[in-house]
Amino acid sequence: MPSSAFVTNISDPILVKVLIHLDELVISTDEPKYKLIQQAEAKLRTDSTLYDQANPNKRDALAGSFFPKILQVIRSDYSTLEAKNSSISLLNAILLHFDFDQIITFFDVDQLIEAMTKGNEELKLLAIGVVLRAKPADLIANTPILLTLFQLLREPETTLRLVTNIANCVVTLASDGELVRRRILSNEIVTQMKKMRDDLKVDTRLFDLVVELLPVIPDLPEELYLVSKNEFIKSDDILHDSVIVSFYSKLIDSISLMRDESIQEKLLQKLDEQVNYITKVYLDDTFKTELKLLFNIEPVIFLSKLSQLFHKKFEQLNTRLNIVDHAIAKYQVDESSWFLLSNVNPDFLKSKKEFIQNLPLNEKYISIYANLISNKELFTEKLALDPKQALKLTVDSFLELMAPLTLKDYGVAKLVDSWPELLTRLLDDIKGVFGKTKSSPSTCS
């Protein structure tokens, strides 16, 4: 039986039934009637006549009937987790039709914060989604909402799903609101981020957030994201060390997206210490040997990106430390050196005449060849590519070699004008890959 005499001015029979059922769930440990709730949710989600903007009384009556009952189920000590989650689904279906200003007339800021801190995961996600809809974003700048989001990020128990949604919410709000950006830089919130930075259980969350936030807030305190060489050396957690190196690869990606070159330069200068010790991981076999053994590719991913995104910075580094020469000396026996030559900006290989002339054209080094081909000067003036050797490659290697050629005008012209036999092989292999002719890899001579 319902917990009290049930009264509603809603006439739709499905909605009336689900309201009665919600009233039952408040004091019941029974499972919810899933089919009924799904029918009601579909109607609440898609029936625009329920939210007639010309008749706000009708819309408000719907909210006034559902919201109290849903909250009762969510807060009930008797209702099951399934009942609570089903109720939250109904609530979400209704809230989709209201903007932030309208929602805040039904649920004040304190209730949103209660949902984020005391609700189950589904309710927290719903509350975060509501906050995300604040237009303008600065509406929430002077509320405790932002602080609550950062406090949730700092809690080790917060699930990955929640962390992802919180981070997306913070970055979106910061992108849209000047006052939000100022609030994030307040002592109150910076303190929360510093606590994350000092906690190995959650510091990677902060690093991921910084990658997204730094293009929006370039003046984030540098102590939040600069891992000193001393700290890096003292660490005995190899997995965490690899995360740090990967973080800086992502960070230079973010810096490259900034439009202001002076800000880019300023941030890159801050990373000098980190650039140096990551480079040392690659060059010095005695430095962080366990990291180099287990995660040898991470440092060269960073260096390759640096060469591609910030030519001048890498040039200065290479002039001082001879990174490319080191890779050329070791690429035949060292996977990380092979990877670097396959991905480094090919401008830095233009002067390496002996290396280019002696590079074997085989499956093992095809990715290095592809990198060289991607540069017009290297391809047209320095690289002596033998088409007869290319024809001996397996299908996969041949297609990998041809890919950069087909993306460049000079490559297409060379295939058409000088290498018709390669073009014919290319077309045959493409047909074979898609099952139109050949069904298995083959070589051609």
C-alpha positions, 0 to 999 in steps of 0.5 A: 500500500502507498505510504499515504493517501495519493493525490496528483493532478497528472492525468497520463495513466502511465505517469500516474501508475509510476507515481503510485509505484514510487510512493510504494517504494519509499517504504518497501524493500521490493524490487522496482517494476522495471517495465513500468519505470522504463515506459514512464522514463521513455514518456518523460524523456520524449513527450515534449507536451509534458513540458509546454513552455507556453504553460509553465504551470503544467510543467511545474505541476509535473515537477512538483508531483515527481520530485518529492516522491523521487527524493523520498525513494532516494533518501529512504532507508527501505528502498533498494539500490535498484529502486533508487537508481530507477528513481534517479533515471526518472529524475534525469529524464525530467531534468533534461527538459529544464535549464540550470536556472529552472532546476535551481528553483526546485533544488537549491545549491545545498541539495546539489552538493548533498547529491554529490557528496552523500548520494550513490554514484548515479545520483552524483553523476546526475548532479554533476550533469546538472552543474555542467549545464550552468549557463553562464558557467560563472553562475556557480563560481561563488558557490561551494560547488567547485570546491566540492568537485575538487574534494571528490577528486581528492578522495581515493574512493572516488571511482574512475567513472566519477573522476572522468565526469568531474574532470570534464565538468571542471574543464568545461566550466573553466573554459566557459567562465572567467570567474570559474577560472579565478575560483580555481586559482583561489587558495581554497581550491589550490590547496585541494590540488596540492593535497592531490599532488602530494598523495600518490594514490590520486596524484595521477588524477591531478596530472590528467586534469592539468593536461586539460586545464593548462591550456585554459588556465596557463598560470596554474601553480607550477608546483602542481605539475613539475616533478623535480629531478630529485623527486624522480630519482628518489622514486622507487615506483617504476610504474609511477615513473612511467606515468610521469614520463607519459604525463609530460608527453601529454602536457606538451601536446596540450601546450602545443594547442595554445595560440599564444606562442609567448605562453608556449615558450614560457611553459616550455622553459618551466619544463627544462628540468623534466625534459633533461631527465626524461632525455637522460632515461633514454641516453644513459643506460645507468639512469633509471635502468628498471624504467628503461627496461620495462617502459623503454618507449615512453621517453622516446615518445616524449622526445619524438613529440617534442621534435614534431611540436617544438622544433627549436626546443628539440634542436637545442636539446639535440645539439647539446646531447646528440640524441639523433646520433645516439639513435642512429648508433643503436637502432639496429639493437635497441627498440627505443632508438628504432622507435625514435628514428621512426617518429622523430621530425625527419628534418633532424635526419636530413644531414645524416647522409651515411645513415640514409644511404645504408638503411636496409629496406626490409620489414624491420626498418620499414617504419623508418623509411616511411618517416623519411619518405614523409619529408619531401627533401629527404625523399626527392634528394637524399633517399635512394629507394630501390623499387625492386627491393620494395616489390619484395616486401610482404603486403603489410610492409609494402602498404606501410611504405606506400602510405606516406607516398599516397598522402603527398603530391610528390609521392603520387607523382613519383608512383605515376611517372617513375614507378608504375610497377609499385603503383600496380602492386599497391592497387593489387594489395589494396584489393587483396586486403579488402578481399576482392582478389587475393585472400592471403598475403604474398610477395611480388618480385 
